[in-house]
Amino acid sequence: MKVLVDTSIWSLALRRSESQNSHLVSELKFLINEVRVQLIGPVRQEILSGIKSDKQFTELKNYLKAFPDYSIITEDFELAAEFYNLCRRKGLQGSNTDFLISAISYNQHWPIFTHDKDFTGFQKHIPIQIYKPRE
């Protein structure tokens, strides 16, 4: 089964310093080796945004080329807007990218691998599955 990886996990993995969440980084490595990782363009953009060094930006951009973007379709955008509106009515806020991730996850039956607690809140109101790392 494919897994849609959120920006929060990529950020943990791509930091140069040791992470207290090394089990999540290890899980991402397992998923990469198993060729299960799915990436979308908006997550790619978030990963690459804010990098100060041109050299580091180019290196990261080249590294991410190994992960082709899933082609987002109209139905994904429409469902993302529905999820946004539903959660907003319930008092939950999130980014457009988070709701797009949620919609693609639902439409493709891919769990979301994330460290972002917002998805746990969304899960109470929209039918998404959060990926559980191995023990």
N, C-alpha and C positions, 0 to 999 in steps of 0.2 A: 504494500500500500504506500502511495506517495504521501508526503508530509509537506504542508505549506509552512515555511519557516519565516517567522516574523522578524522585524528589524531588531527587536530586543535581544534575540538569540545571536544574530550575526554580530551585534555590537559586543556582546560578551566574548565571542570567539575571536574577534579581530583586534581586541585590545592587546597591547604589547605586555602589559603587566599581568602577574598571576591573578587569577580570579578566584573569589570565594565560591563561585558557582562552576567550578571546574567539571562537575558531573554533567552539567548542561552542555558545556563545550565538548566533552567526550562524546556525549550523545549525538551532537551535530556531526562529529567526525564519523561516527558509526553510520549515520544516515547518508552522509556523503559517500562513504565507501560502498554502501549498499545501493547507491544510485536511486535514492528515494526523495531527495531534496527537490522541492519546487520553489521557484522564485518568480515574483511578479515585478514588472517595471517600477511601480511606485515604491516598493521596498528597496529595489536597487538604488533608486534616487535618494531615499532616506539614508541608506548606508553611505553613499558617496557624498552627501551634502555635509558641508561644514569642515571638510578636511583642508587644513591650512597649507600644507606642503604640496606643490605640484607633483613632485616625485612620488610621494606617498599616494596621492590621488591616482596617478597613472598606474602604479603597482597594484593598488586595490581594484581599479577598473579592469585591469588585465586578468587578475585572479578571478573576478566574478564572471568573466566571459565564459568560464567553464560551465556556468549554470544558465541555460537559455531561459528566457522569460516565457511564462505561460501566456498565451494570447487571450487577452481579456475581451469578452464579447458584450454586446448590448445588455443581455439579460443579467450579467454580473453587475453592471452599473445600476440597473433598475432595482435589483434586489438589494444592493448596498443602500440605495436611497430608502427603500422600504424599511430595512433594518434600522437605519439612522432615525427615521421618523418614529418607529415603534419604541425604540430605546429612549428617544427624546421625550416622548409622552410619559414614559415611566420614570423620568428624572435622571436618566443616564446620558452622559455626553461622551463622545469619542471622536477620533479623527476620521476624516473621509477614508483615509488609507485603511484604518482599522475595520471600518464597515465593508470596504471592498474586499479585504482579506476574509472577513466573515462570509460574505456572499459567495466568493469563489470556493471557499472551504465547503460551504453547504452544497453548492451546485456540482462540485467535483467529488464530493464525499471524501475530502482530505481533511484529516485533523490538523489543527494549528499548533505548531511548536512555538511557544511564547513564554516569556518571563514577565509579560505585562499583565498585571492584575485586572485591567479593564475588561479583558476577554472573559474572565470569570463572572464579572457582573453582567456582561452581555448575555452570557450563556443561560442566565435565569429567564431571559425573555425571547431569545432567538435560538433556533436549533443548530448550534455549532458544537463541534467536538474539539476538545483540547487534547493535544498529544501528551501522553504520559511517558516520560523517559524510563528506560530500564533501570532496575535497581543496581 
